[in-house]
Amino acid sequence: MTGTTRSSDGLDARRRKLLFRSWHRGMREMDLILGSFADARIADLTSAELDQYEALLDISDTVLLPWATGEQPIPDGNEILKKIVAFRQAMTFQS
């Protein structure tokens, strides 16, 4: 079980691949952060955002996790990571 709540039906091949990669990171914490974001937003990302997201998925979990959790500041120019952090914070407040 991946944890995903979204079907890949209706997504183009690139988005399906990114959705899968978001839920299969290796570190469960990152699976939950990126997978939840991808479930909710992958269909709406622009081509430029998909480029940024794809590059983000190439970063190791040990580097990415402190940025995603706010333990370290997000590098300048990483707008998709800012969206992920904002999404995570909004989800935290809804719980």
N, CA, C and O atoms as CSV, one atom per row, in Angstrom:
chain,resi,resn,atom,element,x,y,z
A,1,MET,N,N,0.841,-1.183,0.000
A,1,MET,CA,C,0.000,0.000,0.000
A,1,MET,C,C,0.879,1.238,0.000
A,1,MET,O,O,1.841,1.323,0.764
A,2,THR,N,N,0.557,2.181,-0.843
A,2,THR,CA,C,1.383,3.375,-0.953
A,2,THR,C,C,0.931,4.489,-0.036
A,2,THR,O,O,1.753,5.296,0.399
A,3,GLY,N,N,-0.332,4.554,0.265
A,3,GLY,CA,C,-0.854,5.667,1.040
A,3,GLY,C,C,-1.569,6.667,0.159
A,3,GLY,O,O,-2.259,7.554,0.660
A,4,THR,N,N,-1.416,6.538,-1.136
A,4,THR,CA,C,-2.024,7.497,-2.048
A,4,THR,C,C,-3.541,7.436,-1.968
A,4,THR,O,O,-4.126,6.369,-1.782
A,5,THR,N,N,-4.154,8.570,-2.108
A,5,THR,CA,C,-5.609,8.651,-2.137
A,5,THR,C,C,-6.086,9.054,-3.520
A,5,THR,O,O,-7.287,9.203,-3.746
A,6,ARG,N,N,-5.164,9.229,-4.438
A,6,ARG,CA,C,-5.485,9.691,-5.783
A,6,ARG,C,C,-5.188,8.610,-6.802
A,6,ARG,O,O,-4.155,7.943,-6.738
A,7,SER,N,N,-6.088,8.449,-7.725
A,7,SER,CA,C,-5.847,7.551,-8.846
A,7,SER,C,C,-5.015,8.290,-9.887
A,7,SER,O,O,-5.090,9.513,-10.003
A,8,SER,N,N,-4.238,7.550,-10.624
A,8,SER,CA,C,-3.460,8.171,-11.695
A,8,SER,C,C,-4.274,8.297,-12.977
A,8,SER,O,O,-3.774,8.809,-13.979
A,9,ASP,N,N,-5.519,7.836,-12.955
A,9,ASP,CA,C,-6.392,7.979,-14.117
A,9,ASP,C,C,-6.515,9.450,-14.492
A,9,ASP,O,O,-6.698,10.311,-13.631
A,10,GLY,N,N,-6.414,9.716,-15.764
A,10,GLY,CA,C,-6.565,11.073,-16.257
A,10,GLY,C,C,-5.288,11.892,-16.235
A,10,GLY,O,O,-5.269,13.017,-16.733
A,11,LEU,N,N,-4.224,11.349,-15.668
A,11,LEU,CA,C,-2.938,12.054,-15.639
A,11,LEU,C,C,-2.101,11.644,-16.840
A,11,LEU,O,O,-2.166,10.499,-17.288
A,12,ASP,N,N,-1.315,12.577,-17.361
A,12,ASP,CA,C,-0.388,12.221,-18.427
A,12,ASP,C,C,0.746,11.380,-17.840
A,12,ASP,O,O,0.881,11.267,-16.622
A,13,ALA,N,N,1.547,10.799,-18.710
A,13,ALA,CA,C,2.593,9.869,-18.273
A,13,ALA,C,C,3.579,10.524,-17.302
A,13,ALA,O,O,4.004,9.898,-16.331
A,14,ARG,N,N,3.934,11.762,-17.560
A,14,ARG,CA,C,4.896,12.445,-16.686
A,14,ARG,C,C,4.330,12.614,-15.287
A,14,ARG,O,O,5.023,12.348,-14.305
A,15,ARG,N,N,3.095,13.048,-15.181
A,15,ARG,CA,C,2.470,13.237,-13.873
A,15,ARG,C,C,2.280,11.903,-13.148
A,15,ARG,O,O,2.453,11.834,-11.931
A,16,ARG,N,N,1.929,10.852,-13.877
A,16,ARG,CA,C,1.803,9.521,-13.249
A,16,ARG,C,C,3.133,9.086,-12.651
A,16,ARG,O,O,3.183,8.573,-11.533
A,17,LYS,N,N,4.204,9.295,-13.399
A,17,LYS,CA,C,5.535,8.919,-12.917
A,17,LYS,C,C,5.906,9.724,-11.669
A,17,LYS,O,O,6.429,9.166,-10.705
A,18,LEU,N,N,5.640,11.030,-11.685
A,18,LEU,CA,C,5.965,11.873,-10.531
A,18,LEU,C,C,5.116,11.507,-9.319
A,18,LEU,O,O,5.606,11.534,-8.190
A,19,LEU,N,N,3.859,11.167,-9.539
A,19,LEU,CA,C,3.000,10.725,-8.442
A,19,LEU,C,C,3.569,9.457,-7.810
A,19,LEU,O,O,3.660,9.355,-6.586
A,20,PHE,N,N,3.950,8.497,-8.641
A,20,PHE,CA,C,4.540,7.263,-8.132
A,20,PHE,C,C,5.819,7.545,-7.349
A,20,PHE,O,O,6.003,7.039,-6.242
A,21,ARG,N,N,6.696,8.350,-7.927
A,21,ARG,CA,C,7.972,8.660,-7.262
A,21,ARG,C,C,7.757,9.389,-5.942
A,21,ARG,O,O,8.545,9.232,-5.009
A,22,SER,N,N,6.703,10.181,-5.861
A,22,SER,CA,C,6.417,10.917,-4.629
A,22,SER,C,C,6.085,9.984,-3.477
A,22,SER,O,O,6.406,10.279,-2.326
A,23,TRP,N,N,5.447,8.864,-3.775
A,23,TRP,CA,C,5.048,7.907,-2.740
A,23,TRP,C,C,6.083,6.807,-2.522
A,23,TRP,O,O,5.902,5.973,-1.635
A,24,HIS,N,N,7.150,6.781,-3.298
A,24,HIS,CA,C,8.155,5.715,-3.192
A,24,HIS,C,C,9.549,6.305,-3.051
A,24,HIS,O,O,10.432,6.042,-3.868
A,25,ARG,N,N,9.740,7.102,-2.009
A,25,ARG,CA,C,10.998,7.799,-1.770
A,25,ARG,C,C,12.014,6.921,-1.056
A,25,ARG,O,O,13.203,6.947,-1.373
A,26,GLY,N,N,11.544,6.159,-0.109
A,26,GLY,CA,C,12.459,5.372,0.722
A,26,GLY,C,C,12.345,5.748,2.181
A,26,GLY,O,O,12.427,4.888,3.058
A,27,MET,N,N,12.157,7.033,2.448
A,27,MET,CA,C,11.961,7.500,3.822
A,27,MET,C,C,10.461,7.792,3.977
A,27,MET,O,O,9.911,8.644,3.279
A,28,ARG,N,N,9.823,7.087,4.882
A,28,ARG,CA,C,8.370,7.186,5.018
A,28,ARG,C,C,7.899,8.628,5.235
A,28,ARG,O,O,6.862,9.028,4.705
A,29,GLU,N,N,8.655,9.403,6.007
A,29,GLU,CA,C,8.264,10.791,6.255
A,29,GLU,C,C,8.170,11.574,4.943
A,29,GLU,O,O,7.235,12.349,4.741
A,30,MET,N,N,9.141,11.365,4.058
A,30,MET,CA,C,9.116,12.061,2.774
A,30,MET,C,C,8.025,11.507,1.865
A,30,MET,O,O,7.429,12.255,1.089
A,31,ASP,N,N,7.755,10.204,1.950
A,31,ASP,CA,C,6.632,9.637,1.204
A,31,ASP,C,C,5.347,10.370,1.564
A,31,ASP,O,O,4.563,10.739,0.690
A,32,LEU,N,N,5.142,10.575,2.851
A,32,LEU,CA,C,3.912,11.215,3.317
A,32,LEU,C,C,3.842,12.686,2.912
A,32,LEU,O,O,2.792,13.162,2.482
A,33,ILE,N,N,4.942,13.399,3.047
A,33,ILE,CA,C,4.955,14.819,2.702
A,33,ILE,C,C,4.762,15.010,1.201
A,33,ILE,O,O,3.861,15.730,0.771
A,34,LEU,N,N,5.612,14.362,0.411
A,34,LEU,CA,C,5.550,14.555,-1.043
A,34,LEU,C,C,4.353,13.844,-1.668
A,34,LEU,O,O,3.730,14.363,-2.593
A,35,GLY,N,N,4.038,12.668,-1.166
A,35,GLY,CA,C,2.903,11.925,-1.702
A,35,GLY,C,C,1.585,12.649,-1.483
A,35,GLY,O,O,0.749,12.719,-2.384
A,36,SER,N,N,1.403,13.184,-0.293
A,36,SER,CA,C,0.168,13.928,-0.006
A,36,SER,C,C,0.061,15.164,-0.892
A,36,SER,O,O,-1.005,15.471,-1.425
A,37,PHE,N,N,1.188,15.872,-1.042
A,37,PHE,CA,C,1.200,17.038,-1.920
A,37,PHE,C,C,0.867,16.629,-3.349
A,37,PHE,O,O,0.033,17.261,-3.998
A,38,ALA,N,N,1.506,15.585,-3.835
A,38,ALA,CA,C,1.270,15.146,-5.214
A,38,ALA,C,C,-0.179,14.699,-5.409
A,38,ALA,O,O,-0.786,15.010,-6.434
A,39,ASP,N,N,-0.738,13.976,-4.442
A,39,ASP,CA,C,-2.140,13.575,-4.549
A,39,ASP,C,C,-3.041,14.789,-4.767
A,39,ASP,O,O,-3.949,14.765,-5.599
A,40,ALA,N,N,-2.777,15.837,-4.014
A,40,ALA,CA,C,-3.650,17.009,-4.045
A,40,ALA,C,C,-3.361,17.963,-5.203
A,40,ALA,O,O,-4.279,18.613,-5.702
A,41,ARG,N,N,-2.101,18.057,-5.640
A,41,ARG,CA,C,-1.730,19.153,-6.546
A,41,ARG,C,C,-1.108,18.754,-7.890
A,41,ARG,O,O,-0.958,19.609,-8.763
A,42,ILE,N,N,-0.748,17.495,-8.077
A,42,ILE,CA,C,0.017,17.124,-9.275
A,42,ILE,C,C,-0.716,17.476,-10.575
A,42,ILE,O,O,-0.079,17.854,-11.558
A,43,ALA,N,N,-2.020,17.358,-10.589
A,43,ALA,CA,C,-2.780,17.632,-11.811
A,43,ALA,C,C,-2.775,19.113,-12.171
A,43,ALA,O,O,-2.984,19.470,-13.330
A,44,ASP,N,N,-2.538,19.975,-11.186
A,44,ASP,CA,C,-2.634,21.420,-11.405
A,44,ASP,C,C,-1.294,22.115,-11.620
A,44,ASP,O,O,-1.267,23.310,-11.913
A,45,LEU,N,N,-0.191,21.399,-11.483
A,45,LEU,CA,C,1.117,22.028,-11.620
A,45,LEU,C,C,1.381,22.417,-13.074
A,45,LEU,O,O,1.037,21.682,-14.000
A,46,THR,N,N,1.993,23.573,-13.256
A,46,THR,CA,C,2.375,24.020,-14.594
A,46,THR,C,C,3.584,23.218,-15.063
A,46,THR,O,O,4.185,22.470,-14.292
A,47,SER,N,N,3.923,23.381,-16.306
A,47,SER,CA,C,5.094,22.703,-16.854
A,47,SER,C,C,6.365,23.117,-16.112
A,47,SER,O,O,7.209,22.273,-15.813
A,48,ALA,N,N,6.505,24.408,-15.814
A,48,ALA,CA,C,7.681,24.889,-15.079
A,48,ALA,C,C,7.701,24.316,-13.663
A,48,ALA,O,O,8.764,23.960,-13.154
A,49,GLU,N,N,6.538,24.226,-13.027
A,49,GLU,CA,C,6.473,23.636,-11.680
A,49,GLU,C,C,6.794,22.150,-11.717
A,49,GLU,O,O,7.433,21.629,-10.803
A,50,LEU,N,N,6.356,21.468,-12.765
A,50,LEU,CA,C,6.697,20.047,-12.913
A,50,LEU,C,C,8.207,19.873,-13.061
A,50,LEU,O,O,8.784,18.935,-12.512
A,51,ASP,N,N,8.843,20.778,-13.803
A,51,ASP,CA,C,10.300,20.729,-13.933
A,51,ASP,C,C,10.964,20.864,-12.570
A,51,ASP,O,O,11.873,20.103,-12.239
A,52,GLN,N,N,10.511,21.833,-11.780
A,52,GLN,CA,C,11.065,22.041,-10.439
A,52,GLN,C,C,10.794,20.838,-9.539
A,52,GLN,O,O,11.665,20.402,-8.786
A,53,TYR,N,N,9.579,20.312,-9.626
A,53,TYR,CA,C,9.213,19.167,-8.782
A,53,TYR,C,C,10.044,17.940,-9.137
A,53,TYR,O,O,10.508,17.219,-8.254
A,54,GLU,N,N,10.225,17.713,-10.412
A,54,GLU,CA,C,11.036,16.586,-10.869
A,54,GLU,C,C,12.471,16.709,-10.350
A,54,GLU,O,O,13.055,15.724,-9.898
A,55,ALA,N,N,13.034,17.906,-10.415
A,55,ALA,CA,C,14.383,18.143,-9.896
A,55,ALA,C,C,14.421,17.935,-8.379
A,55,ALA,O,O,15.395,17.406,-7.844
A,56,LEU,N,N,13.370,18.349,-7.703
A,56,LEU,CA,C,13.285,18.182,-6.249
A,56,LEU,C,C,13.308,16.703,-5.868
A,56,LEU,O,O,13.914,16.321,-4.867
A,57,LEU,N,N,12.643,15.875,-6.675
A,57,LEU,CA,C,12.596,14.441,-6.378
A,57,LEU,C,C,13.958,13.767,-6.537
A,57,LEU,O,O,14.154,12.647,-6.066
A,58,ASP,N,N,14.886,14.435,-7.189
A,58,ASP,CA,C,16.235,13.892,-7.341
A,58,ASP,C,C,17.132,14.200,-6.135
A,58,ASP,O,O,18.249,13.692,-6.043
A,59,ILE,N,N,16.641,15.029,-5.216
A,59,ILE,CA,C,17.402,15.380,-4.013
A,59,ILE,C,C,17.184,14.290,-2.969
A,59,ILE,O,O,16.069,13.793,-2.815
A,60,SER,N,N,18.229,13.920,-2.261
A,60,SER,CA,C,18.108,12.849,-1.274
A,60,SER,C,C,17.186,13.263,-0.130
A,60,SER,O,O,17.071,14.443,0.203
A,61,ASP,N,N,16.542,12.274,0.456
A,61,ASP,CA,C,15.623,12.522,1.566
A,61,ASP,C,C,16.303,13.208,2.738
A,61,ASP,O,O,15.698,14.055,3.395
A,62,THR,N,N,17.545,12.856,3.006
A,62,THR,CA,C,18.238,13.437,4.160
A,62,THR,C,C,18.514,14.929,3.979
A,62,THR,O,O,18.626,15.663,4.962
A,63,VAL,N,N,18.623,15.374,2.746
A,63,VAL,CA,C,18.787,16.802,2.456
A,63,VAL,C,C,17.422,17.486,2.414
A,63,VAL,O,O,17.256,18.590,2.933
A,64,LEU,N,N,16.460,16.833,1.803
A,64,LEU,CA,C,15.146,17.419,1.572
A,64,LEU,C,C,14.302,17.532,2.840
A,64,LEU,O,O,13.597,18.525,3.018
A,65,LEU,N,N,14.357,16.554,3.707
A,65,LEU,CA,C,13.497,16.532,4.892
A,65,LEU,C,C,13.645,17.774,5.776
A,65,LEU,O,O,12.622,18.337,6.165
A,66,PRO,N,N,14.842,18.233,6.114
A,66,PRO,CA,C,14.941,19.441,6.947
A,66,PRO,C,C,14.331,20.686,6.293
A,66,PRO,O,O,13.809,21.555,6.992
A,67,TRP,N,N,14.391,20.779,4.981
A,67,TRP,CA,C,13.745,21.901,4.293
A,67,TRP,C,C,12.227,21.761,4.382
A,67,TRP,O,O,11.523,22.727,4.677
A,68,ALA,N,N,11.733,20.556,4.125
A,68,ALA,CA,C,10.289,20.317,4.092
A,68,ALA,C,C,9.639,20.475,5.459
A,68,ALA,O,O,8.459,20.814,5.551
A,69,THR,N,N,10.399,20.232,6.519
A,69,THR,CA,C,9.849,20.338,7.874
A,69,THR,C,C,10.121,21.689,8.516
A,69,THR,O,O,9.658,21.949,9.627
A,70,GLY,N,N,10.863,22.546,7.839
A,70,GLY,CA,C,11.156,23.858,8.380
A,70,GLY,C,C,12.347,23.893,9.319
A,70,GLY,O,O,12.618,24.925,9.933
A,71,GLU,N,N,13.065,22.782,9.444
A,71,GLU,CA,C,14.257,22.746,10.301
A,71,GLU,C,C,15.397,23.563,9.707
A,71,GLU,O,O,16.251,24.072,10.433
A,72,GLN,N,N,15.405,23.683,8.386
A,72,GLN,CA,C,16.396,24.501,7.688
A,72,GLN,C,C,15.656,25.382,6.686
A,72,GLN,O,O,14.618,24.982,6.159
A,73,PRO,N,N,16.181,26.581,6.419
A,73,PRO,CA,C,15.512,27.458,5.461
A,73,PRO,C,C,15.529,26.868,4.044
A,73,PRO,O,O,16.468,26.181,3.641
A,74,ILE,N,N,14.474,27.160,3.324
A,74,ILE,CA,C,14.360,26.706,1.934
A,74,ILE,C,C,15.328,27.515,1.076
A,74,ILE,O,O,15.388,28.738,1.198
A,75,PRO,N,N,16.083,26.846,0.215
A,75,PRO,CA,C,17.002,27.578,-0.670
A,75,PRO,C,C,16.246,28.577,-1.546
A,75,PRO,O,O,15.121,28.309,-1.969
A,76,ASP,N,N,16.853,29.706,-1.813
A,76,ASP,CA,C,16.252,30.732,-2.665
A,76,ASP,C,C,15.889,30.158,-4.028
A,76,ASP,O,O,16.621,29.344,-4.591
A,77,GLY,N,N,14.768,30.590,-4.536
A,77,GLY,CA,C,14.359,30.205,-5.878
A,77,GLY,C,C,13.635,28.885,-5.973
A,77,GLY,O,O,13.267,28.473,-7.073
A,78,ASN,N,N,13.418,28.207,-4.864
A,78,ASN,CA,C,12.752,26.908,-4.913
A,78,ASN,C,C,11.272,27.086,-4.586
A,78,ASN,O,O,10.818,26.777,-3.484
A,79,GLU,N,N,10.538,27.590,-5.565
A,79,GLU,CA,C,9.127,27.920,-5.359
A,79,GLU,C,C,8.266,26.687,-5.127
A,79,GLU,O,O,7.317,26.747,-4.345
A,80,ILE,N,N,8.568,25.579,-5.780
A,80,ILE,CA,C,7.750,24.383,-5.591
A,80,ILE,C,C,7.908,23.851,-4.167
A,80,ILE,O,O,6.944,23.358,-3.581
A,81,LEU,N,N,9.101,23.946,-3.612
A,81,LEU,CA,C,9.294,23.503,-2.232
A,81,LEU,C,C,8.528,24.414,-1.276
A,81,LEU,O,O,7.997,23.945,-0.269
A,82,LYS,N,N,8.465,25.693,-1.573
A,82,LYS,CA,C,7.654,26.612,-0.758
A,82,LYS,C,C,6.184,26.204,-0.802
A,82,LYS,O,O,5.491,26.270,0.213
A,83,LYS,N,N,5.710,25.786,-1.963
A,83,LYS,CA,C,4.318,25.325,-2.080
A,83,LYS,C,C,4.088,24.058,-1.272
A,83,LYS,O,O,3.041,23.896,-0.644
A,84,ILE,N,N,5.062,23.164,-1.287
A,84,ILE,CA,C,4.945,21.919,-0.532
A,84,ILE,C,C,4.879,22.215,0.960
A,84,ILE,O,O,4.045,21.652,1.669
A,85,VAL,N,N,5.748,23.093,1.437
A,85,VAL,CA,C,5.768,23.456,2.862
A,85,VAL,C,C,4.455,24.140,3.247
A,85,VAL,O,O,3.896,23.839,4.302
A,86,ALA,N,N,3.952,25.056,2.409
A,86,ALA,CA,C,2.687,25.723,2.688
A,86,ALA,C,C,1.536,24.718,2.714
A,86,ALA,O,O,0.646,24.814,3.559
A,87,PHE,N,N,1.551,23.759,1.795
A,87,PHE,CA,C,0.533,22.716,1.760
A,87,PHE,C,C,0.591,21.889,3.038
A,87,PHE,O,O,-0.442,21.600,3.642
A,88,ARG,N,N,1.785,21.512,3.445
A,88,ARG,CA,C,1.967,20.709,4.655
A,88,ARG,C,C,1.457,21.458,5.880
A,88,ARG,O,O,0.788,20.874,6.732
A,89,GLN,N,N,1.767,22.744,5.972
A,89,GLN,CA,C,1.314,23.543,7.106
A,89,GLN,C,C,-0.212,23.660,7.114
A,89,GLN,O,O,-0.836,23.582,8.172
A,90,ALA,N,N,-0.808,23.847,5.941
A,90,ALA,CA,C,-2.267,23.944,5.863
A,90,ALA,C,C,-2.910,22.622,6.293
A,90,ALA,O,O,-3.929,22.627,6.984
A,91,MET,N,N,-2.331,21.509,5.896
A,91,MET,CA,C,-2.857,20.207,6.282
A,91,MET,C,C,-2.716,19.971,7.780
A,91,MET,O,O,-3.587,19.360,8.399
A,92,THR,N,N,-1.628,20.449,8.361
A,92,THR,CA,C,-1.401,20.300,9.795
A,92,THR,C,C,-2.469,21.054,10.580
A,92,THR,O,O,-2.975,20.562,11.589
A,93,PHE,N,N,-2.803,22.246,10.112
A,93,PHE,CA,C,-3.800,23.066,10.814
A,93,PHE,C,C,-5.205,22.517,10.636
A,93,PHE,O,O,-6.074,22.799,11.462
A,94,GLN,N,N,-5.458,21.750,9.596
A,94,GLN,CA,C,-6.790,21.159,9.376
A,94,GLN,C,C,-7.017,19.948,10.264
A,94,GLN,O,O,-8.158,19.594,10.563
A,95,SER,N,N,-5.929,19.312,10.686
A,95,SER,CA,C,-6.062,18.088,11.484
A,95,SER,C,C,-6.507,18.366,12.887
A,95,SER,O,O,-6.665,17.437,13.680
